[in-house]
Amino acid sequence: MYLRRTAVIAAVLCTLSGSAGAVVVFDPLNTLEHSFLNGWRASIGAVLTQQLDRVRQMAKRLSAVTSLTKYVAPDAPRWRTRRIDNVLAASDAFMDALDGGDQKGSGIAAVAWS
């Protein structure tokens, strides 16, 4: 009887309070960890942005001096993927299109509209 009365009172109090689900929990270690990780991510993003800017500057300077077509391999090898025996037959045309280009769009058509 005592347990039943306690359960009913607890249910009524939770219903009347309305904010029983809005309990705020503060964990200082978790907050410290996330602030450290956010700072670390920001510093990595800044370094990557600096590297990208440097590569763009180098490419602009190089292309201003000479033609970049001399750096293209005349007969570049096509990438090959290991084929699975007819498991995904439609994906062969798509992979070939990714590897060597597809002017007609038949590779993507074989996968997307089949």
C-alpha positions in Angstrom: 0.0 0.0 0.0 2.8 2.4 0.9 4.6 1.7 -2.4 1.5 2.2 -4.4 0.8 5.6 -2.7 4.4 6.7 -3.3 4.2 5.8 -7.0 0.9 7.7 -7.4 2.3 10.8 -5.7 5.5 10.6 -7.8 3.5 10.3 -11.0 1.3 13.3 -10.1 4.3 15.4 -9.1 6.0 14.6 -12.4 2.9 15.4 -14.4 2.3 18.7 -12.6 5.9 19.9 -12.7 6.1 19.9 -16.5 9.8 20.4 -16.4 10.7 17.0 -15.2 12.3 16.1 -18.5 14.3 19.3 -18.7 16.9 18.5 -16.1 20.2 20.2 -16.8 23.3 18.1 -16.1 26.7 19.8 -16.0 29.8 17.6 -16.4 32.9 19.7 -16.1 35.2 17.0 -17.5 33.0 16.5 -20.5 32.9 20.3 -21.1 36.6 20.6 -20.7 37.2 17.7 -23.2 34.9 19.2 -25.8 36.4 22.7 -25.5 39.9 21.1 -26.0 38.7 19.1 -29.0 37.0 22.2 -30.6 40.2 24.2 -30.2 42.2 21.3 -31.7 39.8 21.1 -34.7 40.0 24.8 -35.2 43.8 24.8 -35.3 43.8 21.8 -37.7 41.3 23.7 -40.0 43.5 26.8 -39.9 46.6 24.8 -40.9 44.8 23.1 -43.7 43.5 26.4 -45.0 47.0 27.9 -44.9 48.3 24.8 -46.9 45.6 25.2 -49.5 46.3 28.9 -49.9 50.0 28.1 -50.3 49.4 25.4 -53.0 47.1 27.8 -54.9 49.8 30.5 -54.8 52.4 28.1 -56.1 50.1 26.9 -58.9 49.3 30.5 -59.9 53.0 31.4 -60.0 54.0 28.3 -61.9 51.2 28.7 -64.5 52.2 32.3 -65.1 55.7 31.3 -66.0 55.1 28.2 -68.1 52.4 26.0 -69.6 51.3 23.3 -67.3 50.5 20.8 -70.1 54.1 19.7 -70.1 53.5 18.1 -66.7 50.7 15.9 -68.0 51.7 12.3 -68.7 51.2 11.6 -72.4 49.8 8.1 -71.9 48.6 8.0 -68.4 47.5 4.5 -67.3 43.9 4.0 -66.5 43.0 2.8 -63.0 41.7 -0.7 -62.8 39.5 -2.1 -60.1 39.2 -5.7 -59.2 36.0 -7.0 -60.6 33.6 -9.2 -58.7 32.2 -11.9 -61.0 28.9 -10.4 -62.3 27.6 -9.5 -58.8 27.0 -5.9 -59.9 27.0 -6.0 -63.7 25.6 -2.4 -64.0 28.4 -1.0 -61.9 31.1 -2.1 -64.4 30.1 0.6 -66.9 29.9 3.1 -64.0 33.4 2.2 -62.8 34.8 2.4 -66.3 33.2 5.9 -66.6 34.9 6.9 -63.4 38.2 5.5 -64.5 38.4 6.9 -68.0 35.6 9.3 -68.6 32.3 8.9 -70.2 31.3 11.3 -72.9 27.9 9.8 -73.6 26.9 9.3 -70.0 26.1 5.6 -70.5 27.9 4.6 -67.3 25.8 6.7 -65.0 22.7 5.8 -67.0 23.4 2.1 -66.5 23.5 2.5 -62.7 20.9 5.3 -62.1 18.1 4.3 -64.4 18.4 0.5 -64.5 
